[in-house]
Structures are given as C-alpha cells and as structure tokens.
Amino acid sequence: MTIFHGGYVPDKINIRGKTQSSMEILLREYRQQPEDALANFNLATAYLDQGRYKKANSHFAKAYLRIDSSVDYKPALIRNYAACLIELQKYDEAMEVIEKGQREYPVFTDLWYLAGFIFKERGQHSKAIKAAEHCLKLGDPPSEFDAIYGVGGFRAYNLIAQVSELIKDYPQAINAYIGMIESGPGHLSAFYPLVKLLLRVERDAAAAEKRLLTYFNFSTPQFKGLMADVWYQAGQYSSSLNWAHEALIDGPYEARLVLLRGKALARQGRLQEALDELGGVFTSSMSSEALTEGCFCYWLLGEYQQAGNLIEEWQINNSDKLCQVCLLLHQAITNHAPRIVPREYLPAIYVLVQKALSLEAIQTLPDIFKLLEGIPGERPSLRLAKILWRCGHWELAAEELIDCMEEDRLDAEGCLILGKVCADKDLYIEAEHLLTKALALDTDYLQAYLLLARLYLDKARNIIADVEKGYPDNQLIRKYQQIITQAIGKFDTT
C-alpha cells in the first residue's frame, strides 16, 4: 500500500514540485529558528516528500515535542510524523503518536487509516479491517482538518480489500472493491484487482465475466472501453477483443482501442489479424507502441521486408530512440548487427525486451542481447535480469544474475532474487549467503529479512526431519515438527 505523502501536506506549506530554492528557503528558516516547531515541521515535510525519511524523522520529532496545541497544523504534524515513522518501519513509535492523536482528534479519519495500515503490516488483520471500517463510519474528516482525500471512502475500501485478500476472505474483498468503485468515478482502477480476484474464485473467465455483469451496468462506450483494457491486463484476450469491438461499434473511433485489439490478437498468436487491425493505427497516429507491435509481428512472421518498410516510414514521420533501436534490432535479425550501440538507447532496448517477453517472442531475445552487448563500457545484465524475473522467465534471469555475481555487480535486489532462486532449489547455504549480502547492501530491506526468516524455518524443518530418522517415535520431536509446520503455514499465509 502506498502512503500518499503529497496529501499529508497543508497547501500553505506543500513543497511538492518546488525548486531547490524553496528547499534552501526552508533550510534558512530552520537555521534562523532551529527550535521553532513550524520551521522543523516545514523542513520535515519537505524531507518526507523527497523520501529522505531519517532526516524527516529527526525534524518531526523536534516539532512534535515543541508543538502548541493551539496551532492549526498540529493534526497534520501528527499524521505526517506517523507516516514518516511507518516509512521507517518504526510501527510501535508510530502507533504511540497515532493513539495520542486519536484521543485528541477522534474524528480525524487519517489517523485511523494509518493505524489500519500498521495493523495490516503487523499481520493483525482483524484489527486492520476494523480500523478501515471505522474510517468508513467516520467518513472524510471535517473541513478544519487538512485531510487526505478518500481516507473515509475509497482508500478505506481498498485497505479492507487488500487485507481480505491476504486472509482469503474473497467475498469481503469483492464487496470492498465494489464499494471502492461505487465511491466515485475517479476510482474505477479498482476494476483491475476486482477482475483478477473474480478470475481466481470463479471456475473460468466466462463465469468471472458473467458475475461482474451482475454488479455494474456497462452499457456506455466508455465503460466498454474500460472493460477492454481491464480484461486485457488480466490476460483474457478474447474478452478484451469483444469489449473493444462493442465499444468501437457504440462509440467514436478510438485509436487506443484499435491498438488494444491488435495487441490482444498478437498475444493470441493471430499475427496477421493483428497487423490488419494495427494498419489503421500506423497511418493515423504513428504511435510508437503500435509501430513496435507491428515490427514484432512482421519479424515473427518472417516478413522482414515489411518490417523494414514500416521502420523506414516510422523514421520519416516520427523518428525517436525507440524507432532507432527497432532499426538496430532489425539489422541484427537480418544479420547486420551493429558493432557499437549508443548507451542512450539502453532504456528503449529494455522496452523491446519487455515487448518480446509479452509476445513470447523468445526467438528475438538473442538479437536483442546483441544490442546490449554492443553498448561500450557496460554490461547491463543486472537490469535485464530483473526484467526477465518480473516477466516470469526465472531461469534466464538466474543465468544473467550469476554472471553479475561472478563480476561482483549484484545489488541488494539482485542478491534477493538469486537468493530466492537458490532457496527454491534447496541450496540453503548459497541462499543464506545471498540474502545476508542483500541485507549488508541495504539494511532496511524488509523483504530480504522475511525471506531469510522463511529460509531458517525450512532449515529447521529439514534438521528435525533428519533427527526423526534416528528417533522415529519420539513425541518431543513430533511436537517440534508440528510447531515448525504450523509456523511455515502461518508465515506463507501472511
């Protein structure tokens, strides 16, 4: 869950988007009055907004100790200070600040929302849901508070939905997502997790779609277009095609819906149909995404001349870095790989990696890797490995990460990913080494701590299993087996 910093800051002191000179003004005011509560609050809020939580915390603490109850920014200080402590994972301290604030400002919904977030992070799921339900009961705070929009509505519903999914109370999660959607037209993004959840609980996509139709009226072209994207993002390309088709029939022509249909067809392997669909988008908008999609379709069909023609037209009308990288990849595919690739093309190359993976165009990856190898002075294996990992190509990711490890170029996230791979293969010594290294590189890496704890549970289970072989009827050993098994089950559920 995201802690929304921008909303925590009163308009009169909100520095989001301000220049460095604004920060210098705040620093100058603080140096002139280092004990002043407002000067510390303003500076702390600026650091919070920049993600510099340790610096923010020290100034929030000073302001909190010196605050006068009569000032109108005290509720915002309490909330911002608690949010900063949450970012630092100092949950006990945050709860002390929140509970004191709740006694002083019982209708300040933001504090109940933050408490619910902490309960969720602690695994106190029933308390988290009760806190979110109390937010809904309170609604958004009275106007005298500088409040976060939605803490008494859609944000509270979202918290209930997330916690309910964690504890596998899917009916409650579904109802919460519905409540979030119904709380206003600006919260339609809840359709995305709602559809994924329905796909999990129903027997197939058709049943999930049928159930969704019982909740909402999708008669307008706008809603149909939204559904086309929702089902596409859920990987249900047939449903996406149908919704996009209906939206285009009932409403005006939208290039994004035609592009969506082309992408859905391509991911079904219907490459020629995808090209037929995308043809209109090529000529009407010269969208880089559509043109990239078209190039991959032509490459996969072996129609290299058409791919070259499309890139040439792209260069004439709307050449950009992605176009230049597509040209380089086309040259590599047709055995004319460049020896040197400008480093500035690296982000565009990663876009092509993700596109190839989404289309399952694995045969194009060696040629894309040639482009990466052509960048002088750098081997970008680490970022590539992370992309491969997130797209589900774990073996390829592991190969790249091993190369990085041999060259001592692994960062904390790379160590964590490779550590997880080793743990999954029961290579506990290697996994422990990598996870410990991840924590050495980033001492606040919570996920590494959790994976390391889970690894130790596995090791404990294996040790007890080995001991049991020598003492097959020992009740104490069996009791410990049960305790460890239960702990693993609770750990994985949480």
Secondary structure, DSSP 4 states (H G I P E B T S, - for coil): ----SGGGS-GGG--TT--HHHHHHHHHHHHH-TT-HHHHHHHHHHHHHHT-HHHHHHHHHHHHHH--TTSTTHHHHHHHHHHHHHHTT-HHHHHHHHHHHHHH-TT-HHHHHHHHHHHHHHT-HHHHHHHHHHHHHH-SPPTTS---TTTTTHHHHHHHHHHHHHTT-HHHHHHHHHHHHHT-GGGGGGHHHHHHHHHHHSSSHHHHHHHHHTT----SHHHHHHHHHHHHHTT-HHHHHHHHHHHHHHS---HHHHHHHHHHHHHTT-HHHHHHHHHHHHHHH--HHHHHHHHHHHHHHT-HHHHHHHHHHHHHHH--HHHHHHHHHHHHHTT---S---GGGHHHHHHHHHHHHHTT-GGGHHHHHHHHHTSTT--THHHHHHHHHHTT-HHHHHHHHHHHHHTT---HHHHHHHHHHHHHTT-HHHHHHHHHHHHHH-TT-HHHHHHHHHHHHHHHHHHHHHHHHH-TT-HHHHHHHHHHHHHHHHHHH-
